[in-house]
Amino acid sequence: MSDGRAITLRLDSRLENVPLASIAVKAMAGEVGFAQQECERLELCVVEAITNVIQHAYQGAAGHPVTLAVAVTGEELELRLHDDGAPMPDGLLERPEPEETPDESSDIQALAESGRGLFLMRQLAHRIGYHHGPEGNTLVLAWRLPQGRV
């Protein structure tokens, strides 16, 4: 059940729209009590997820809908990303850890940029799920709310 704090953004499938969504999610995460570092991790997941939709579901084509809904539900901040493009290949979400392990000097952004976005999302989110059907594709990412939240 939502506590009433929710936003929904409808974006065109253009990479230049990705920062709009990331700023909104980062601000909402901070508003509900996440620390700066965790806000940045949520933001990174959003950037990776929307970029994946644009590049893979829509093959980079502009003019397609991408809907991002973020809400406080129960004890989680839940993000739902919906598109009507090509579905994610079966089993991709459960794919094992990448063979290459970044060394200690590597950062999270480098990991995301190397095509390991789903792996990154699985590591950073408390819960992740995916559904595709006649109405399109929905990726769900959720994070436990911090103790003593606003």
N, C-alpha and C positions, 0 to 999 in steps of 0.2 A: 504494500500500500504506500502511495506517495504521501509525503508530508506537505505537498503543495508547491515545493520548489522544483520547477521543471522548465526546460526550454526546448523548443523544437526549431531547428534551422532547416530550411529547404534551399539547397545550393544547386547551381548549375555545375555540371561535371567539367570544371576548368581548374587546373592546378593553382591558378592565382586565387581561387576561393578557399583553398585549404587553410591559410592563416586565419581567416574569419572564424572558422569553426574551432581552431586550436585556441585562439584567444578566449572565446566564449567558454570553452570547457575548462581551461586553466583558471579563469576567473570564478567560475561556479565552484570548482574544487576548493579554491582558497576560501570562498565564502562559507562553505560547510565545514571548514576546519582542517583541511589537509595542509601539511607543511609544504614549504616552497619546493623542496626536492621531489616530493610525491606529486605535486601539481605538475611539475615538469615531466615526470614519467607518464602521467595521464595524457598530457598534451602530446608527447611523443607517440603514444599509442594511437591517438586520434589522427595525427598527421599521417602515420603509416597506414592506418585503416582506410582513410578517405583516398589517399594516393593510390592504394591498391585497387579500390573501386574504379577510379578514373582510368588507371593504366590497364587493368586486367578485365574488369566487367564491361567497361565501355571502350576498350582498346584505344584510350587516349582521346576519344571524340568528345567534343563539347556538345552542349544542348540536351543533356540527359539529366534526370533528377537524381539527387543524392539527398536523403533526409537523415538528419542527425537529431535524435531525441535523447536528452539527458535529464535524469530525474533522481531525486532522493527517494528510494523505495526501501522501506523497512530500515535495515541497518547497512544499506549499500548506496553508493552512487552508481547508477546504472546508465550505460550508454547503449543506445540501439542505433545502428547504422543500416539504412535500408536503401536498396537500389533495385532497378528492374533490368539490369544487364545480365551478362553471361554468369552462370553460377560458378562458385568455387569448385574445383575438381574434388570428387569424393576422396576422403581420407587426407586431404591436404592439411586440414586443421590439426589432425592428430600426428602429423609427420614428426618423426623423432628429431632430437636435437641435431643441429648441423654438425657435420664432421669436423670442421675447423672450429677450434675454440679460440676466441680472441685472447691475446695475452693481457697482462695486467695494465698495460699502457693504453689499451683500446678503450674507447668510450661507448656508451649506449648508442649514440648517433651513428657511429661508424658501423655498428652491428646492424642497425636498421637499414642503412644505405647499401649494405652488401646483399640485400635480398633475403634477409632473415626476419622480416617483419612479423610474421605469424609466431615464430619462435619467441621473439621479443615480447609480443603481446601476452603469450602464455606465461612468460616469466614475470611480467609486471602486474597483470590483472589477477584478482582473486578468483574470478569466474569468467569463462569464455564459452560462447556457444554460437552455433551457426545453423540457420534453417533456410532452405530454398524451396519454393513451391510456385504455384500459379501466380501468386501476388508479387513474386520477386524474391530477393535475397535479404536476409537480416543477420547481421553480426551483432552479438551481444557481448559487451565487456562490463564487468562490475568490479568495484573495489569496496572493501569494508570501510565504513565511515570511521574516522579516528575517534578514540575515546575522548569524552569531554567536548564533543563537537558543538558548534554554534547552533 
